[in-house]
């Protein structure tokens, strides 16, 4: 086992050993304080809860320009104590998504998603997800087990978000194939590459057609509402901005929700006492999910760049400094959480965790993600008496073989084989 000194020397963005247990890595960094300058890169890592919250809420001093690629080269030299104007003047990429937007531009882009989250639309979507989950779960239970992540979780959330967005039924399978073939966001095997753009470019073609069709011939559907939506100031958005808002929700939502299903199910399969608790009292599913989100949420980190000279806690941060906000480390900060490494249902103020971020960039699809995971877990508990890991694939307890996707953004299983009885 690597010592704390050896762990802190590892490159978070490329070292696959960090994948298996990023929490030990972040704890080795926390030992040097809640704000730490990496030795291998010109990057600051924030592991403290209070400090992470400070950065996420401070949109004046910290820009989201780096997302989703924290290693992208700046197209200018950093000079002086304020680069906000330079960041704002960088030409946008055709595939730049709202995760990297700041200020009014970000608020305007998020407003385009409002038609998706009306009570009537969410109610209709929940009816779809319940029926779809029921069908999927019955089939895998009848088979005695399955590989959960790729055969159930990813298809399930992909179809749910497709239904919410109004993607035509005939195109949904094509979307699934694009998602399945894509590298993970924050690909550790090619840090700083543009590989993640490829599936978005494919989906952009579909969404561009949907928006153009609805603007030319409006229908009574959610895609028409998005296509005809106005910005808060009453102006009409460029069609590509509507396309990018829809694509972002589709791409970001399906990946993190699928991984949350995998992380949640592994927890249940490994803890039969906990599993029985949820079988006997389904009201515990919600609190259970919040503790999974805190202890092993789908997003390990988000990224910022200091747009001006500022501070994080007691640490001075120069303009242009890249910042890794470790959401997973903040959610295990012992200054915020009592006995943070222990899984405990019913923690006080549990929903204050940072698994979905905080502030302007709080995950827009958080309510949907919670609903998706709760619905499919309920179906699995309804139709089984036992959920266990398949030891033929993962080995016996104590010597498990578990594979994770090679991502410095997502904490997600590459696969999870389960037995169902």
DADA-V93997 format. One record per pair of residues at least 24 apart in sequence whose C-alpha atoms are under 10 Angstrom apart, sorted by the first residue. I is the first residue (numbers start at 1). GAP is how many residues later the second one is. D is the distance in Angstrom with one decimal. If there is no record, write none. Layout:
I,GAP,D
I,GAP,D
This chain:
3,25,8.6
4,24,5.1
4,25,8.2
4,27,8.6
5,24,9.1
5,26,10.0
8,24,9.4
8,30,8.0
8,31,8.3
8,32,9.7
9,29,8.0
9,30,6.8
9,31,7.2
10,28,9.3
10,29,9.0
10,30,8.0
11,27,8.5
11,28,8.9
11,29,6.7
11,30,8.2
12,26,9.3
12,28,9.4
12,29,9.8
12,33,10.0
12,176,8.8
12,395,9.8
12,396,7.0
13,28,9.9
13,57,9.5
13,58,9.0
13,173,8.2
13,174,8.5
13,175,5.9
13,176,9.0
13,177,9.4
13,178,6.7
13,179,9.4
13,393,9.6
13,394,8.1
13,395,5.7
13,396,9.1
14,172,9.9
14,173,8.7
14,174,5.0
14,175,6.8
14,176,8.2
14,177,7.0
14,392,8.7
14,393,8.8
14,394,7.9
15,173,7.6
15,174,9.1
15,391,9.3
15,393,9.4
16,172,7.6
16,173,8.8
16,388,9.4
16,389,9.7
16,390,7.0
16,391,9.0
16,392,9.5
18,388,9.6
18,390,9.0
19,169,9.4
19,384,8.7
19,385,6.5
19,386,7.9
19,387,6.9
19,388,7.7
19,389,7.9
19,391,9.8
19,392,8.0
19,393,9.4
20,382,7.9
20,383,7.6
20,384,6.9
20,385,9.7
20,386,9.8
20,391,9.5
20,393,9.9
21,383,9.9
21,390,9.9
22,278,8.5
22,306,8.6
22,307,8.8
22,386,9.3
22,389,8.9
23,272,9.6
23,273,9.4
23,277,9.5
23,303,10.0
23,305,7.5
23,306,6.7
23,309,8.5
23,318,9.4
24,305,9.5
25,304,9.4
26,300,8.0
26,302,8.5
26,303,6.0
26,304,9.4
26,306,9.6
27,302,7.4
27,305,8.9
27,306,9.0
29,300,9.6
30,299,8.3
30,300,9.7
30,303,8.6
33,282,9.9
34,278,9.3
34,279,8.4
34,280,9.6
34,281,9.5
34,295,9.5
34,296,8.9
34,299,8.9
35,277,7.3
35,278,7.8
35,279,8.6
35,280,7.0
35,281,9.9
35,288,9.5
35,289,9.7
35,290,9.4
36,279,8.8
36,287,9.7
36,288,9.7
37,278,9.8
37,285,10.0
37,286,9.2
38,286,9.9
41,30,9.6
41,281,9.4
42,29,9.9
42,278,9.8
42,279,7.1
42,280,6.9
42,281,9.1
43,27,9.2
43,28,9.4
43,262,9.4
43,277,9.9
43,278,6.5
43,279,4.9
43,280,5.7
43,281,7.0
44,260,9.9
44,261,9.8
44,268,9.9
44,271,10.0
44,273,8.7
44,277,7.3
44,278,6.2
44,279,4.8
44,280,6.1
44,281,8.5
45,256,9.6
45,258,9.5
45,277,8.7
45,278,5.9
45,279,4.7
45,280,6.1
45,281,6.9
45,284,9.9
46,255,9.5
46,266,8.6
46,267,10.0
46,277,7.2
46,278,6.1
46,279,5.0
46,280,5.8
46,281,8.6
46,283,8.1
46,284,7.9
47,254,9.9
47,277,8.8
47,278,6.9
47,279,5.5
47,280,7.5
47,281,8.1
47,282,5.0
47,283,5.1
47,284,8.7
47,285,8.7
47,286,7.3
48,265,9.4
48,277,8.9
48,278,8.3
48,279,9.0
48,280,10.0
48,281,7.0
48,282,5.0
48,283,8.4
48,284,8.6
48,285,5.9
48,286,8.9
48,287,8.0
48,288,8.6
49,276,9.6
49,277,9.0
49,278,8.1
49,279,9.5
49,280,7.7
49,281,4.1
49,282,6.6
49,283,8.0
49,284,5.9
49,285,8.9
49,286,7.8
49,287,6.6
49,288,9.2
49,304,8.8
49,305,8.3
50,262,9.6
50,263,8.3
50,280,7.8
50,283,9.0
50,285,8.7
50,286,8.0
51,260,9.9
51,261,6.2
51,262,6.0
51,263,9.5
51,274,8.8
51,279,8.4
52,250,10.0
52,260,8.5
52,261,9.5
52,272,9.2
52,273,5.9
52,274,7.4
52,275,7.4
52,277,9.3
52,278,6.6
52,279,9.7
52,302,8.7
52,305,9.4
52,306,9.3
53,272,9.0
53,274,9.4
53,277,8.6
53,300,9.9
53,301,8.0
53,304,8.5
53,305,7.1
53,306,8.5
54,257,9.7
54,258,7.2
54,259,8.1
54,304,9.7
54,305,9.8
55,248,9.8
55,249,8.2
55,251,9.5
55,256,9.3
55,257,7.1
55,258,9.5
55,268,9.0
55,270,7.8
55,303,9.6
55,304,9.6
56,246,9.2
56,247,9.4
56,248,8.5
56,269,8.2
56,298,9.7
56,301,7.4
56,302,6.0
56,303,6.1
56,304,8.0
56,305,7.9
56,306,9.0
57,300,9.7
57,301,6.9
57,302,5.1
57,303,7.3
57,304,9.0
57,305,10.0
58,254,10.0
58,301,8.5
58,302,9.4
59,43,7.5
59,44,7.4
59,245,9.4
59,247,9.6
59,248,9.3
59,300,8.6
59,301,8.0
59,302,9.6
60,24,9.0
60,42,9.2
60,43,8.5
60,246,9.2
60,247,7.8
60,248,8.6
61,243,9.6
61,244,8.5
61,245,5.8
61,246,5.4
61,247,5.7
61,248,7.6
61,249,6.7
61,250,9.0
61,256,9.9
61,258,8.8
62,40,9.3
62,241,9.4
62,242,5.8
62,243,5.5
62,244,4.6
62,245,5.5
62,246,7.6
62,247,9.7
62,248,8.8
62,257,9.2
62,258,9.5
62,259,9.5
62,260,9.4
62,261,8.8
63,24,8.4
63,25,9.6
63,37,8.0
63,38,8.1
63,39,6.4
63,40,9.0
63,240,8.7
63,241,5.4
63,242,5.3
63,243,6.3
63,244,6.0
63,245,9.4
63,257,9.7
63,259,9.7
63,260,9.9
64,34,9.2
64,35,7.0
64,36,4.8
64,37,6.2
64,38,6.3
64,39,9.7
64,42,9.8
64,238,8.8
64,239,6.6
64,240,4.9
64,241,6.6
64,242,9.1
64,243,9.5
64,259,10.0
64,297,8.9
65,25,9.7
65,31,9.7
65,33,9.6
65,34,8.2
65,35,4.6
65,36,6.3
65,37,7.4
65,238,8.5
65,239,6.9
65,240,6.9
65,241,9.7
65,242,9.4
66,33,9.0
66,34,6.3
66,35,9.4
66,236,9.2
66,237,6.3
66,238,6.0
66,239,6.5
66,256,8.1
66,257,9.2
67,29,9.3
67,30,8.7
67,31,9.0
67,32,6.0
67,33,4.9
67,34,8.6
67,119,9.8
67,235,7.3
67,236,5.9
67,237,7.2
67,238,9.3
68,28,9.3
68,29,8.7
68,30,9.9
68,31,7.0
68,32,6.9
68,117,7.7
68,118,7.3
68,124,9.6
68,128,9.4
68,234,7.8
68,235,7.4
68,236,9.7
68,341,8.5
69,31,9.3
69,116,8.8
69,117,6.9
69,118,9.6
69,122,8.1
69,123,6.2
69,124,8.3
69,125,8.8
69,127,9.6
69,233,9.6
69,234,8.1
69,340,9.5
70,116,8.8
70,121,9.1
70,122,7.6
70,232,8.6
70,233,6.1
70,234,7.7
70,235,8.5
70,252,7.3
70,253,8.2
70,254,8.0
71,115,9.9
71,120,7.3
71,121,5.4
71,122,9.0
71,232,9.8
71,251,8.5
72,119,9.2
72,120,5.8
72,121,8.5
72,122,9.7
73,119,8.7
74,246,8.8
77,243,9.2
78,229,10.0
78,240,9.8
78,241,7.4
78,242,6.2
78,243,9.4
79,240,8.2
79,241,8.7
80,228,8.5
80,229,8.6
80,238,8.9
80,239,7.4
80,240,9.5
81,225,9.6
81,226,8.2
81,227,5.2
81,228,5.0
81,229,8.7
81,236,9.9
81,237,6.8
81,238,5.3
81,239,8.5
82,224,8.6
82,225,5.9
82,226,4.0
82,227,6.4
82,228,9.6
82,236,8.9
82,237,5.9
82,238,8.3
83,222,9.9
83,223,8.2
83,224,5.1
83,225,6.0
83,226,9.0
83,236,6.5
83,237,7.0
84,221,9.9
84,222,8.6
84,223,4.8
84,224,6.7
84,235,8.9
84,236,9.3
85,222,8.6
86,221,9.0
87,218,9.7
87,220,7.6
87,233,9.7
88,219,9.8
94,107,9.4
94,146,8.3
94,147,9.5
94,150,9.0
95,102,7.2
95,103,9.7
95,105,7.5
95,106,7.3
95,109,8.6
95,145,9.2
95,146,9.7
95,148,9.8
95,149,7.2
95,152,9.7
95,153,9.8
96,101,9.2
96,145,9.6
96,148,7.8
96,152,9.5
97,103,9.9
97,144,8.7
97,146,9.8
97,147,6.1
97,148,7.1
97,149,9.8
97,150,8.4
97,151,6.3
97,152,9.7
98,143,9.1
98,146,7.7
98,147,6.8
98,149,10.0
98,150,7.2
98,151,9.5
98,263,9.0
99,146,9.7
99,149,8.0
99,150,10.0
99,153,9.5
99,203,9.7
99,204,9.9
99,262,7.2
99,263,10.0
99,264,9.5
100,203,9.3
100,204,9.1
100,261,9.4
101,260,9.3
102,258,8.8
102,259,9.1
103,257,8.5
104,128,9.9
105,126,10.0
106,254,8.2
106,255,8.5
107,124,9.1
107,125,8.7
107,253,7.8
107,254,9.2
108,122,9.0
108,123,5.7
108,124,6.7
108,125,8.7
108,129,8.8
108,133,9.6
109,122,7.9
109,123,9.8
109,128,8.7
109,132,7.0
109,133,7.8
109,135,8.7
109,136,6.4
109,137,9.8
110,121,9.4
110,132,9.8
110,135,7.2
110,136,9.8
110,139,9.8
110,250,9.5
110,251,9.3
110,254,7.9
111,115,9.6
111,118,8.6
111,119,8.4
111,120,6.7
111,121,7.3
111,134,9.2
112,113,9.0
112,114,6.1
112,115,8.6
112,116,9.3
112,117,6.3
112,118,7.4
112,119,7.1
112,120,9.3
112,125,8.8
112,129,8.7
112,130,6.7
112,131,9.8
112,132,10.0
112,133,6.9
112,134,8.4
113,52,9.5
113,109,10.0
113,112,9.5
113,113,7.0
113,116,9.0
113,129,8.7
113,132,7.0
113,133,7.3
113,136,8.4
113,251,8.3
113,252,9.7
114,111,9.2
114,112,8.1
114,115,8.9
114,250,9.5
115,49,9.9
115,50,9.4
115,106,9.9
115,107,6.6
115,108,8.7
115,109,9.5
115,110,6.2
115,111,6.3
115,114,8.2
116,45,10.0
116,48,6.7
116,49,6.9
116,50,9.4
116,106,6.8
116,107,8.9
116,109,8.7
116,110,8.1
116,130,9.7
116,249,9.7
117,47,8.9
117,247,9.2
117,248,8.8
117,250,9.2
117,251,8.9
121,43,7.5
121,44,9.8
121,100,9.9
121,101,8.2
122,42,7.7
122,245,9.6
122,246,8.1
122,249,9.8
124,39,9.4
124,40,8.5
125,35,7.2
125,36,8.6
125,37,9.9
125,38,6.8
125,39,5.9
125,40,9.6
125,243,9.3
125,247,9.9
126,34,8.5
126,37,9.9
126,38,9.2
126,242,8.8
126,245,7.7
126,246,8.1
126,249,8.5
128,31,9.3
128,32,7.3
128,35,7.7
128,36,9.1
129,27,7.9
129,28,8.5
129,30,8.3
129,31,5.9
129,32,9.4
129,34,8.8
129,35,9.7
129,242,9.0
129,243,7.1
129,246,7.5
129,247,8.3
130,30,9.7
130,241,9.8
130,242,8.6
130,245,6.3
130,246,7.5
130,248,9.5
130,249,8.3
131,244,9.8
131,248,9.9
132,24,7.4
132,27,8.5
132,28,8.4
132,244,9.2
133,24,9.6
133,27,9.6
133,239,9.0
133,242,7.3
133,243,5.6
133,244,9.1
133,245,9.3
133,246,6.8
133,247,8.9
134,241,9.1
134,242,7.8
134,244,9.4
134,245,6.1
134,246,8.6
134,248,9.5
134,249,9.1
135,244,9.4
136,240,9.1
136,243,9.2
136,244,9.7
137,239,7.8
137,240,9.5
137,242,6.5
137,243,6.3
137,244,9.8
137,245,9.5
137,246,7.7
137,247,9.6
137,283,10.0
138,241,8.4
138,242,8.4
138,244,9.8
138,245,7.0
138,246,9.5
140,240,9.6
140,278,9.9
140,279,9.3
140,280,7.9
141,239,8.2
141,242,7.2
141,243,7.2
141,246,9.8
141,278,8.4
141,279,5.6
141,280,6.9
142,241,9.5
142,242,9.9
142,278,8.4
142,279,8.6
143,276,9.2
143,277,8.2
143,278,9.4
144,240,9.8
144,243,9.9
144,274,8.7
144,275,5.9
144,276,5.0
144,277,6.2
145,242,8.7
145,243,9.2
145,244,9.3
145,245,8.3
145,272,7.5
145,273,5.5
145,274,4.2
145,275,4.8
145,276,7.9
146,243,10.0
146,244,9.0
146,270,8.2
146,271,5.8
146,272,5.7
146,273,6.8
146,274,8.1
147,242,9.9
147,243,9.2
147,246,9.8
147,268,6.5
147,269,5.4
147,270,4.3
147,271,6.3
147,272,9.0
148,110,9.5
148,113,8.6
148,114,6.9
148,117,8.6
148,118,9.7
148,265,9.8
148,266,9.8
148,267,6.8
148,268,5.4
148,269,6.1
148,270,6.9
148,271,9.9
149,109,6.8
149,110,7.3
149,111,9.7
149,112,7.7
149,113,5.8
149,114,9.4
149,116,9.7
149,263,9.0
149,264,7.2
149,265,7.1
149,266,5.3
149,267,5.9
149,268,8.3
150,30,8.0
150,108,8.7
150,109,9.9
150,112,9.5
150,263,9.7
150,264,8.1
150,265,6.7
150,266,8.5
150,267,10.0
151,264,9.2
151,265,9.7
151,266,10.0
152,106,8.7
152,109,9.3
152,110,9.5
152,224,9.6
153,101,9.1
153,102,9.4
153,104,8.1
153,105,4.9
153,106,7.6
153,107,8.8
153,108,6.2
153,109,7.1
153,219,9.7
153,220,9.0
153,223,8.7
154,25,8.7
154,26,8.4
154,100,6.9
154,101,7.3
154,102,9.5
154,103,8.2
154,104,5.0
154,105,8.0
154,107,8.9
154,108,9.4
155,24,9.4
155,25,9.2
155,99,8.8
155,103,8.4
156,98,8.7
156,101,9.6
156,102,7.9
156,216,8.6
156,217,9.9
156,220,8.7
157,93,9.5
157,96,8.0
157,97,5.3
157,98,8.1
157,99,9.4
157,100,6.7
157,101,6.2
157,102,9.9
157,104,9.4
157,211,9.8
157,212,8.6
157,215,7.1
157,216,8.9
157,219,9.9
158,92,7.7
158,93,8.8
158,95,8.4
158,96,5.4
158,97,8.4
158,99,9.3
158,100,8.5
159,91,10.0
159,95,8.8
160,90,9.7
160,93,9.9
160,94,8.5
160,208,9.3
160,212,8.0
161,88,8.1
161,89,6.1
161,90,9.2
161,92,7.4
161,93,6.9
161,204,9.7
161,207,8.8
161,208,9.8
161,211,9.7
162,88,7.3
162,92,9.3
163,59,9.7
164,58,7.8
164,59,9.2
164,86,9.4
164,204,9.7
165,56,9.1
165,57,6.5
165,58,6.4
165,61,9.0
165,81,7.3
165,82,9.5
165,84,8.9
165,85,8.0
166,44,9.3
166,55,7.0
166,56,6.0
166,57,5.8
166,58,9.1
167,39,8.9
167,40,8.5
167,43,8.3
167,55,9.5
167,56,8.0
168,42,9.1
171,35,8.4
174,28,9.7
174,29,9.2
174,32,10.0
175,24,8.9
175,27,8.7
175,28,7.2
175,31,9.3
175,75,9.7
175,76,9.9
178,24,7.5
178,25,8.0
179,24,9.5
179,72,8.0
179,75,8.9
179,76,8.6
183,222,9.0
183,223,8.8
183,224,9.0
184,71,8.5
184,221,6.9
184,222,7.1
184,223,6.1
184,224,9.2
184,225,8.7
184,226,7.8
184,228,9.6
185,66,9.6
185,67,9.0
185,70,8.9
185,220,9.6
185,221,9.0
185,222,6.4
185,223,8.0
185,224,6.6
185,225,7.1
186,115,10.0
186,219,9.9
186,220,8.0
186,221,4.9
186,222,5.2
186,223,5.2
186,224,7.4
187,218,8.5
187,219,5.9
187,220,4.7
187,221,6.7
187,222,8.1
187,223,9.2
188,217,8.9
188,218,5.2
188,219,5.1
188,220,6.2
188,221,9.1
189,217,6.8
189,218,8.2
189,219,9.9
190,216,9.6
190,217,9.7
191,216,9.1
191,217,8.8
199,48,10.0
199,52,8.8
200,44,8.9
200,47,7.0
200,48,8.4
200,50,9.6
200,51,7.6
201,46,9.4
203,40,9.2
203,41,9.7
203,43,9.8
203,44,7.0
203,47,9.4
203,48,9.2
204,36,8.7
204,39,6.6
204,40,7.4
204,42,9.2
204,43,7.0
205,38,9.1
206,37,9.0
206,41,9.7
207,32,9.7
207,33,9.0
207,35,8.6
207,36,5.5
207,37,8.4
207,38,10.0
207,39,7.6
207,40,7.4
208,31,7.5
208,32,7.1
208,33,9.9
208,34,8.6
208,35,5.9
208,36,9.1
209,34,9.2
210,33,8.6
211,28,6.9
211,29,8.7
211,31,7.5
211,32,7.0
211,35,10.0
212,27,7.6
212,28,9.9
212,31,9.8
215,24,9.1
249,114,9.3
249,115,7.9
249,116,7.3
250,115,9.6
252,111,9.2
252,112,10.0
252,113,8.8
253,110,8.8
253,111,8.9
253,112,6.4
253,113,8.5
253,115,8.6
253,116,7.4
254,111,9.7
254,115,8.6
255,43,8.6
255,44,9.9
255,155,8.4
255,157,8.8
256,41,8.6
256,42,5.4
256,43,7.0
256,100,9.9
256,109,10.0
256,110,9.9
256,113,8.1
256,153,10.0
256,154,7.2
256,155,8.5
256,156,8.0
257,40,9.7
257,41,7.5
257,108,9.3
257,109,9.0
257,111,8.7
257,112,5.4
257,113,8.2
257,114,9.8
257,115,7.5
257,116,7.2
257,155,9.8
258,40,8.7
258,111,8.9
258,114,9.1
258,115,8.3
258,154,8.3
258,155,9.5
259,37,10.0
259,38,8.4
259,39,5.8
259,40,9.1
259,114,9.9
259,146,9.7
259,151,8.1
259,152,7.2
259,153,4.8
259,154,6.6
259,155,8.8
259,156,9.7
260,29,8.8
260,32,8.1
260,33,7.7
260,36,8.3
260,37,6.6
260,38,5.6
260,39,9.3
260,109,8.4
260,110,9.2
260,112,9.7
260,113,7.2
260,151,8.6
260,152,7.4
260,153,9.2
261,28,9.5
261,31,9.9
261,37,9.3
261,108,9.4
261,109,9.8
261,111,8.5
261,112,5.7
261,113,8.8
261,115,8.2
261,116,8.0
261,151,9.3
261,152,9.7
262,36,9.4
262,111,9.5
262,150,7.2
262,151,6.4
262,152,9.1
262,153,8.0
262,154,6.9
262,155,10.0
263,26,9.8
263,29,7.5
263,30,9.0
263,32,10.0
263,33,7.0
263,34,7.8
263,35,7.9
263,148,8.5
263,149,6.9
263,150,7.1
263,153,9.1
264,24,8.6
264,25,7.1
264,27,9.6
264,28,6.3
264,29,8.7
264,32,8.6
264,33,9.2
264,109,8.3
264,110,9.8
264,113,8.5
265,27,9.9
265,108,9.6
265,112,7.8
265,115,9.5
265,122,8.6
265,123,9.2
265,124,9.4
265,151,8.7
265,153,8.9
266,121,9.4
266,122,8.4
266,123,7.5
266,147,9.2
266,150,7.5
266,151,9.3
266,152,8.6
267,25,8.1
267,29,9.7
267,76,9.6
267,121,10.0
268,109,9.7
268,118,9.9
268,119,7.5
268,120,8.1
268,121,9.5
269,117,8.4
269,118,5.4
269,119,4.5
269,120,5.8
269,121,9.5
269,149,7.7
269,150,9.0
269,151,9.8
270,117,8.8
270,118,6.8
270,119,7.1
270,127,8.2
271,116,9.6
271,117,8.8
272,114,8.2
272,115,8.2
272,116,8.2
274,71,9.6
275,106,8.5
275,110,9.7
275,111,8.5
275,112,8.2
275,113,9.9
276,105,9.2
276,109,8.9
276,110,8.9
278,99,9.6
278,100,9.0
278,103,8.0
279,99,8.6
279,101,9.8
279,102,6.1
279,103,7.9
279,105,9.5
279,106,8.6
279,107,9.9
280,101,9.6
282,92,9.6
282,95,9.8
282,96,7.6
282,99,9.0
284,61,7.8
284,62,8.7
285,60,9.4
285,88,9.4
285,89,6.6
285,90,9.6
285,92,8.1
285,93,8.0
286,59,9.4
286,60,9.8
286,84,8.0
286,85,9.1
286,87,9.5
286,88,7.0
287,57,9.2
287,58,5.8
287,59,6.1
287,60,8.4
287,63,8.1
287,64,9.0
288,55,9.0
288,56,8.2
288,57,5.7
288,58,8.0
288,86,9.6
289,56,8.9
289,81,7.5
289,84,8.1
289,85,7.7
289,88,9.9
290,54,10.0
290,55,8.2
290,56,8.9
290,57,9.2
290,60,6.6
290,61,6.5
290,62,9.5
290,63,8.1
290,65,9.0
290,80,8.7
291,40,9.8
291,51,9.6
291,52,6.7
291,53,6.8
291,54,6.3
291,55,8.1
291,56,7.9
291,59,7.1
291,60,8.7
291,62,8.8
292,51,7.8
292,52,9.4
292,53,9.2
292,63,9.4
293,35,8.9
293,38,8.8
293,57,9.5
293,58,9.2
293,60,7.7
293,61,8.4
293,62,5.7
293,63,8.4
293,77,9.7
294,33,8.8
294,34,7.2
294,35,9.5
294,36,9.0
294,37,5.4
294,38,7.5
294,43,9.9
294,46,9.2
294,47,9.9
294,49,9.2
294,56,7.8
294,57,8.6
294,58,9.1
294,59,5.7
294,60,7.2
294,61,6.1
294,62,9.6
295,33,7.1
295,34,9.0
295,35,9.9
295,36,6.6
295,37,6.9
295,45,7.9
295,46,7.2
295,47,8.3
295,48,7.2
295,49,9.6
295,58,9.3
295,60,8.9
296,31,9.9
296,32,6.9
296,33,9.9
296,35,8.8
296,36,9.6
296,47,9.9
296,59,8.5
296,115,7.4
296,116,9.1
297,30,8.5
297,31,6.9
297,34,9.1
297,56,9.7
297,57,9.0
297,58,5.6
297,59,8.4
297,113,8.6
297,114,6.9
297,115,8.7
298,29,9.7
298,30,8.8
298,57,7.4
298,58,8.9
298,111,8.4
298,112,5.5
298,113,4.8
298,114,6.1
298,115,9.6
299,27,8.8
299,28,7.1
299,29,7.3
299,55,9.5
299,56,6.6
299,57,7.8
299,58,9.0
299,108,9.8
299,109,8.9
299,110,5.7
299,111,4.7
299,112,5.8
299,113,8.5
300,24,9.8
300,25,8.6
300,26,6.0
300,27,5.5
300,28,5.1
300,29,8.0
300,30,9.8
300,31,10.0
300,55,8.1
300,107,9.2
300,108,7.1
300,109,5.3
300,110,5.7
300,111,5.9
300,112,9.6
301,24,5.5
301,25,4.4
301,26,5.2
301,27,6.9
301,28,8.7
301,29,9.8
301,54,9.2
301,56,9.2
301,107,7.4
301,108,5.5
301,109,7.7
301,110,9.3
302,24,6.7
302,25,7.2
302,55,8.2
302,106,9.6
302,107,7.1
302,108,9.8
303,106,9.4
325,32,9.7
326,28,9.4
326,29,9.9
326,83,9.4
327,26,8.6
327,27,5.8
327,28,6.2
327,29,8.6
327,30,7.3
327,82,10.0
328,25,9.3
328,26,7.9
328,27,7.2
328,83,9.1
329,25,9.7
330,24,7.3
330,25,9.2
331,24,7.5
380,40,8.7
383,37,9.0
383,38,8.4
384,35,10.0
384,36,6.4
384,37,5.4
385,35,7.8
385,36,5.7
386,33,7.9
386,34,5.9
386,35,5.1
387,31,6.7
387,32,5.8
387,33,5.0
387,34,6.7
388,29,8.8
388,30,5.6
388,31,5.3
388,32,6.8
388,33,8.8
389,27,7.6
389,28,6.1
389,29,4.4
389,30,6.0
389,31,8.9
390,26,8.4
390,27,5.4
390,28,4.9
390,29,5.6
390,30,9.3
391,26,8.4
391,27,8.6
391,28,9.0
392,25,8.8
392,26,9.9
393,24,6.6
393,25,9.0
394,24,9.4
